[in-house]
Amino acid sequence: MLKLYGQFMSRAQRCLWTLEELGVPYEHVKTNQGAGESRTPEFLKINPNGHVPVLQDGDFVLWESMAIAQYVAKKYGQGSLWPASVEDEGRVFQWALWASLEMEIYVVNYLRHAMLYPPEKRRPELAKEATDTLPAPLRVLNDSLAGKDYLVGNRFSVADINVATVLLLADIYKQIGVDQYPNIIAWLNRVAARPAWQKLPTLK
Ligand SMILES: N[C@@H](CCC(=O)N[C@@H](CS)C(=O)NCC(=O)O)C(=O)O
């Protein structure tokens, strides 16, 4: 059986969402990264980066949350979460890399340096860099969603999961001005209404 390490309040949530969407049986190991559980010698053997999430599929081990979501979608979600054409597969990769490099890094810095860290650990310049930088990718996302319900092939896919979780993590989208982007808000409401997403907080 698949084994997923990482609790809901972490980037593991996109992997949990993918598994729940597809109804794939898995064991959920609620590794608490905040309590240092991703830094134990035992955990570092499965992810030398010391981060959650990690997926174990038999002897196969995978880290990086978007890669895990895509692996699960490709293996168990052909024709549903994983697209049928090579072009749409390319778009799934495009959106994951874009979300990670152009948006998530700034969203996480804002979360840490404006909200989560104790005042003495905060670096206000990183929170400012985030609020200065995010309007550009948010505009790209908003424009890409014009007249569309979903990011790839006009059906819900792992691309929506990977990108939406950047904004849904800790409801951060409510803090970074996303309300100015109506297509993003409509899309977030659409994907967050899915039963699999609604179920996730109960998993912890
Ligand atoms: N790019 C990685 C980032 C993973 C990451 O930084 N995870 C955080 C939780 S969201 C973590 O494990 N932090 C605890 C630590 O680094 O000690 C991914 O998407 O999987």
The ligand as a Tripos MOL2 file, in Angstrom:
@<TRIPOS>MOLECULE
LIG
   20    19     1     0     0
SMALL
NO_CHARGES

@<TRIPOS>ATOM
      1 N1          9.5070   21.9570   -2.3840 N.3       1 LIG1
      2 C1          9.1970   21.0400   -1.3200 C.3       1 LIG1
      3 C2          9.0780   21.8320   -0.0200 C.3       1 LIG1
      4 C3          8.8290   20.9320    1.1570 C.3       1 LIG1
      5 C4          8.8210   21.7080    2.4810 C.2       1 LIG1
      6 O1          9.5380   22.7050    2.6470 O.2       1 LIG1
      7 N2          8.0230   21.2130    3.4300 N.am      1 LIG1
      8 C5          7.9090   21.8840    4.7110 C.3       1 LIG1
      9 C6          6.4450   21.8290    5.1760 C.3       1 LIG1
     10 S1          5.3480   22.6030    4.0220 S.3       1 LIG1
     11 C7          8.7380   21.1590    5.7630 C.2       1 LIG1
     12 O2          8.8280   19.9530    5.7490 O.2       1 LIG1
     13 N3          9.3200   21.9180    6.7060 N.am      1 LIG1
     14 C8          9.9990   21.3600    7.8410 C.3       1 LIG1
     15 C9         11.4820   21.3710    7.7160 C.2       1 LIG1
     16 O3         12.0150   21.7480    6.6490 O.co2     1 LIG1
     17 O4         12.1280   21.0390    8.7140 O.co2     1 LIG1
     18 C10         7.8860   20.3040   -1.6480 C.2       1 LIG1
     19 O5          7.0320   20.9020   -2.3250 O.co2     1 LIG1
     20 O6          7.7250   19.1440   -1.2580 O.co2     1 LIG1
@<TRIPOS>BOND
     1     1     2 1
     2     2     3 1
     3     2    18 1
     4     3     4 1
     5     4     5 1
     6     5     6 2
     7     5     7 1
     8     7     8 1
     9     8     9 1
    10     8    11 1
    11     9    10 1
    12    11    12 2
    13    11    13 1
    14    13    14 1
    15    14    15 1
    16    15    16 2
    17    15    17 1
    18    18    19 2
    19    18    20 1
@<TRIPOS>SUBSTRUCTURE
     1 LIG1         1 GROUP 0 **** ****
